[in-house]
Amino acid sequence: MRPGNWFTRPINFVRDAIALDRARRIRARLSRDFYANLPVVFGAHRTHAAFDRTKRYRELMAVSDLDSQMSTLLPALRRFRLLFLPGFLADVILATDKKSLQKELRQHTHLAQYFDEQISWLSSFNKPPAIERLQLASEAVPEINAEHIERALRSDGRPVILFAHSKGGIDAVESLLDRQRGRVRRDLLDRVRLLIAVQSPFFGSPAAGYLLANRLLRSVSRYTLESLGGSQAALQSLTRRARCEYYNRNRHVLGRLTKSLPVLCFASENPPGPNANNTFLMLRSSRDAMHDMGIPNDGLVPIESAILPGSYYVRTSGVDHAVPVMPSAFLDFDRKRFTCAMLSLGLELIGRSRPRLPEPPALDCLTMPE
């Protein structure tokens, strides 16, 4: 067998290596510039003090008597159904009747406890609010999950608070839009009083693009998603370009949504610190890769991607993508206190007069890498 080109034609090998490195650096620069430019493009929203609820969030997180704080919220919460919407691949770790892969995950990780701590705590109070964790087909495209959410909203006449994590926030938004007619779905919007979106990649994630760009990882992800009843289109829908183009096509109806419904976004970053293991193992490599590109992120989602234009928002640091919804051996995070703080913030926004904003601008998606 003759040696490969890397040996017989070293000049070509070096040239190809330089070209690959140059392409990687260009993609990194485009990604960094895209996310860094979002606060500039949406400056009217980001610089308006009324939308930034970070200071109030910190005040609520510092409350000493958590149970007492929650007890004061209960009379208001009892008026609503509280629906928890998990994120991407959540049903892999929540379901018990699918495949051995799911059972393996549940036996060997904390992943089976997705939202469990919050739901158990809220249910422990006297006369708790109606609580449900929707079993979404989270590995499916948002349009399919929107149908599941629609059925849940129509199943009961009580008003609803949607508490969504990661892709669940995208699914929730999709359920409330009639994109073909360019309008919100008023019949469903009348049933929802608040949407809390925690770390939802409204402008995509470089991690999704990386999985699709790598031939081996693309094949593995396609096999995994299809074996779970989903499709690679769900992963494609979370890339930077797909989310950028989605926003451009629907920015006016998204603007009408945030005018009609209080949307509270939680965006975080978890930069590498003195202890580099300060996040889940599965998030560490993507966290560090995006950090090296100059993109602050929580391990999967850039912090700027998690803020929907026109929404109220919280920005914080030291929180990775998993710890708000499940236990971690690496990060100390009070999920009960977090949930109470976000619900308190959200209840304060219901019925509140929202400041006016200019029409949302379009973004440049032509030079966007995946």
C-alpha positions in Angstrom: 0.0 0.0 0.0 1.4 3.4 -1.0 1.7 6.0 1.7 -1.0 8.6 1.8 -0.8 12.2 0.5 0.2 13.4 4.0 3.6 11.5 3.4 4.1 11.7 -0.3 3.0 15.2 -0.8 3.8 17.0 2.5 3.4 20.4 0.8 -0.3 19.7 0.1 -0.7 18.3 3.6 0.7 21.5 5.2 -1.4 23.7 2.8 -4.6 21.8 3.7 -3.8 22.1 7.4 -3.3 25.8 7.0 -6.6 26.1 5.1 -8.5 24.2 7.7 -7.0 26.3 10.5 -7.9 29.5 8.6 -11.5 28.3 8.0 -11.8 27.5 11.7 -10.5 30.9 12.7 -12.9 32.6 10.3 -15.9 30.6 11.7 -14.8 31.5 15.2 -14.6 35.2 14.4 -17.9 35.3 12.6 -19.6 33.5 15.5 -18.0 35.8 18.1 -18.9 38.9 16.1 -22.5 37.8 15.6 -23.2 37.3 19.3 -21.2 40.3 20.4 -23.3 42.4 17.9 -26.7 41.4 19.3 -26.7 43.9 22.2 -25.8 46.6 19.7 -28.5 45.7 17.1 -31.1 45.5 19.9 -29.7 48.5 21.7 -33.1 50.1 22.3 -34.2 47.0 24.2 -31.0 46.2 26.0 -30.3 49.7 27.2 -33.9 50.2 28.6 -33.6 49.8 32.3 -37.2 48.5 32.6 -36.4 45.3 30.8 -33.3 44.3 32.7 -34.5 42.5 35.8 -31.1 41.3 37.0 -31.0 43.6 40.1 -34.4 42.5 41.2 -33.5 38.9 40.7 -30.4 39.3 42.9 -32.6 40.8 45.6 -35.0 37.9 45.5 -32.2 35.3 45.5 -30.9 36.9 48.7 -34.1 36.6 50.7 -33.3 34.7 53.9 -36.6 32.8 54.6 -37.4 31.0 51.4 -40.4 29.0 52.6 -42.0 32.2 53.9 -41.3 33.9 50.6 -42.9 31.1 48.7 -45.9 31.1 51.0 -46.6 34.7 50.1 -46.6 33.7 46.4 -49.0 30.8 46.7 -52.3 32.7 46.7 -51.3 34.2 43.4 -49.9 31.0 42.0 -53.0 29.0 42.8 -54.8 31.0 40.1 -52.6 29.4 37.5 -51.6 26.1 36.0 -47.8 25.8 36.1 -46.5 23.9 33.1 -42.8 22.9 33.1 -41.4 22.4 29.6 -38.0 20.5 29.5 -35.4 21.0 26.8 -33.6 19.1 24.1 -33.5 15.3 24.6 -35.3 15.7 28.0 -37.7 12.8 27.2 -34.7 10.5 26.9 -34.0 11.1 30.6 -37.5 11.4 31.8 -39.2 8.5 30.1 -38.8 5.0 31.5 -40.4 2.9 28.8 -38.4 3.6 25.7 -35.0 2.1 25.3 -32.0 0.8 27.2 -30.1 4.0 26.5 -32.6 5.9 28.6 -32.5 3.4 31.5 -28.7 3.6 31.4 -28.8 7.4 31.7 -31.2 7.3 34.5 -29.2 4.8 36.5 -25.8 6.5 36.2 -26.5 10.3 36.2 -28.5 13.0 37.8 -30.3 13.6 34.5 -33.4 11.7 35.6 -34.1 14.5 38.1 -35.0 17.1 35.4 -37.2 19.7 37.2 -37.9 17.1 40.0 -36.5 19.2 42.8 -38.7 22.2 41.9 -41.8 20.2 41.4 -41.4 18.2 44.6 -40.8 21.4 46.6 -43.7 23.3 45.1 -46.0 20.3 45.7 -45.0 20.1 49.3 -46.9 23.3 50.3 -50.4 23.3 51.6 -52.8 23.7 48.7 -50.1 23.9 46.0 -50.8 25.3 42.5 -51.7 22.9 39.7 -48.3 21.6 38.4 -47.5 19.5 35.3 -44.3 18.6 33.6 -45.1 18.1 29.9 -43.6 15.0 28.3 -42.6 16.6 25.0 -41.0 14.8 22.1 -38.0 17.1 22.8 -35.8 15.6 20.1 -38.4 16.6 17.5 -38.6 19.9 15.6 -40.4 22.8 17.4 -43.4 22.6 15.2 -44.2 19.1 16.5 -43.8 20.1 20.1 -45.9 23.2 19.6 -48.8 20.8 18.9 -48.2 19.0 22.2 -48.2 22.4 24.1 -51.3 23.5 22.3 -53.2 20.4 23.4 -52.0 21.0 27.0 -53.2 24.6 26.9 -56.6 23.6 25.6 -57.0 20.8 28.1 -58.0 23.0 31.0 -59.7 26.4 31.2 -57.4 27.9 33.9 -54.7 30.4 32.9 -51.2 29.1 32.5 -47.7 30.0 33.4 -45.1 28.3 31.1 -41.8 27.6 32.8 -39.5 26.4 30.0 -35.8 25.3 29.8 -33.5 25.4 26.8 -35.3 24.2 23.6 -38.5 24.1 25.6 -38.6 27.9 25.4 -38.3 27.8 21.6 -41.1 25.2 21.5 -43.3 27.4 23.7 -42.8 30.4 21.5 -43.6 28.4 18.4 -46.9 27.2 19.9 -48.1 30.8 20.4 -47.4 32.0 16.8 -49.4 31.6 13.6 -46.4 32.2 11.4 -48.2 31.6 8.1 -50.5 34.5 8.8 -47.9 36.6 10.6 -49.8 36.9 13.8 -49.9 35.6 17.4 -52.4 32.8 18.1 -54.9 34.9 20.2 -57.0 31.9 21.1 -53.9 30.3 22.8 -52.4 33.5 24.1 -55.6 34.2 26.0 -54.8 31.1 28.0 -51.2 32.1 28.9 -50.3 34.8 31.4 -46.5 34.4 31.5 -43.6 32.7 29.7 -40.4 32.1 31.7 -37.6 30.9 29.3 -34.5 29.7 31.0 -31.3 29.5 28.8 -33.3 29.1 25.6 -31.1 29.4 22.4 -33.3 31.9 20.6 -30.3 32.8 18.4 -28.9 29.2 18.2 -25.8 27.6 19.6 -22.4 27.0 18.0 -22.5 23.5 19.6 -25.4 22.5 17.3 -23.4 23.6 14.2 -20.3 21.8 15.4 -22.2 18.5 15.7 -23.6 18.8 12.2 -20.3 20.0 10.7 -18.3 17.0 12.0 -18.9 14.0 9.8 -18.6 11.4 12.6 -20.6 13.4 15.2 -23.2 14.1 12.5 -23.7 10.4 11.9 -23.8 9.6 15.6 -26.3 12.4 16.3 -28.5 11.3 13.4 -28.6 7.7 14.6 -29.3 8.7 18.2 -32.1 11.1 17.3 -33.8 8.8 14.8 -33.6 5.8 17.3 -35.5 8.0 19.8 -38.2 8.9 17.3 -36.9 12.3 16.4 -34.8 13.7 13.5 -31.7 15.6 12.8 -33.9 18.5 11.7 -34.4 19.3 15.4 -30.7 19.8 15.8 -30.5 21.8 12.6 -33.2 24.1 14.0 -30.9 25.1 16.8 -28.0 26.2 14.7 -27.0 29.9 14.5 -28.0 30.3 10.9 -31.3 28.6 11.3 -32.3 30.6 14.3 -31.1 33.8 12.7 -33.2 33.2 9.6 -36.1 32.2 11.7 -35.9 35.5 13.6 -35.7 37.5 10.4 -38.7 35.8 8.9 -40.8 36.2 12.1 -39.4 39.3 13.8 -42.6 41.3 13.5 -44.8 38.6 14.9 -42.2 37.9 17.7 -42.5 41.6 18.5 -46.2 41.3 18.7 -45.8 38.3 21.0 -43.6 40.2 23.5 -46.0 43.1 23.5 -49.0 40.8 24.2 -47.4 38.5 26.8 -44.8 39.0 29.5 -41.7 36.9 28.5 -39.0 36.6 31.1 -35.7 35.2 29.9 -32.8 33.9 32.1 -29.4 34.1 30.4 -26.2 32.9 32.1 -22.5 32.2 31.5 -20.2 29.9 33.4 -16.6 30.9 32.5 -13.7 28.6 33.2 -12.4 29.4 36.7 -9.5 28.2 38.9 -11.4 24.9 39.1 -11.9 24.0 35.4 -14.3 21.3 36.4 -17.0 23.8 37.5 -19.6 22.3 35.2 -21.0 19.0 33.9 -18.5 16.9 32.0 -20.7 16.9 28.9 -20.8 20.7 28.9 -17.1 21.3 29.6 -15.6 20.9 26.2 -18.3 23.0 24.4 -18.1 25.6 27.2 -14.3 25.9 26.8 -14.4 25.9 23.0 -16.9 28.8 22.9 -15.0 30.6 25.6 -11.8 30.3 23.5 -13.8 31.9 20.6 -14.6 34.8 22.8 -18.3 33.8 23.3 -19.5 33.9 26.9 -21.8 30.9 27.4 -23.3 28.4 29.8 -21.8 25.3 28.2 -24.3 25.1 25.4 -26.0 28.4 24.8 -24.2 31.8 24.4 -25.5 34.3 27.0 -26.6 36.7 24.2 -28.5 34.0 22.5 -30.8 33.4 25.5 -32.5 36.8 25.4 -35.5 37.2 23.1 -35.8 40.7 21.7 -38.5 42.6 23.6 -38.5 40.3 26.6 -37.7 41.1 30.2 -34.4 39.3 31.2 -31.9 38.3 33.8 -28.2 38.1 33.1 -25.9 36.3 35.5 -22.6 34.4 35.8 -21.5 31.1 37.4 -24.5 29.1 36.2 -24.1 26.3 33.7 -26.8 25.0 31.3 -27.9 22.1 33.5 -27.7 23.2 37.1 -31.0 25.3 37.0 -33.0 22.1 36.4 -31.0 19.2 37.9 -28.4 18.5 40.6 -24.7 18.9 40.0 -21.7 17.7 41.9 -19.7 20.6 40.5 -21.8 23.7 41.1 -23.6 24.9 44.2 -26.9 26.2 43.0 -30.2 26.6 44.9 -32.9 25.5 42.4 -35.7 26.1 44.9 -34.6 29.7 45.5 -34.1 30.2 41.7 -37.6 28.9 40.9 -39.1 31.1 43.6 -37.2 34.1 42.4 -38.2 33.6 38.7 -41.8 33.1 39.6 -41.8 36.2 41.8 -40.3 38.2 39.0 -42.8 36.8 36.5 -45.8 37.6 38.7 -44.6 41.1 39.1 -44.7 41.5 35.3 -48.3 40.2 34.8 -50.5 43.2 34.1 -47.6 45.5 34.0 -47.5 48.3 31.4 -44.7 47.4 29.0 -42.4 50.2 27.6 -42.7 50.7 23.8 -39.9 49.7 21.6 -39.1 50.4 17.9 -39.8 47.7 15.3 -37.2 44.9 15.7 -34.4 45.2 13.1 -33.3 42.4 10.7 -30.0 40.6 11.2 -27.4 39.7 8.6 -27.5 35.9 8.2 -25.7 35.7 4.9 -22.3 35.4 6.4 -23.4 33.2 9.2 -21.6 29.9 9.7 -23.7 27.0 11.0 
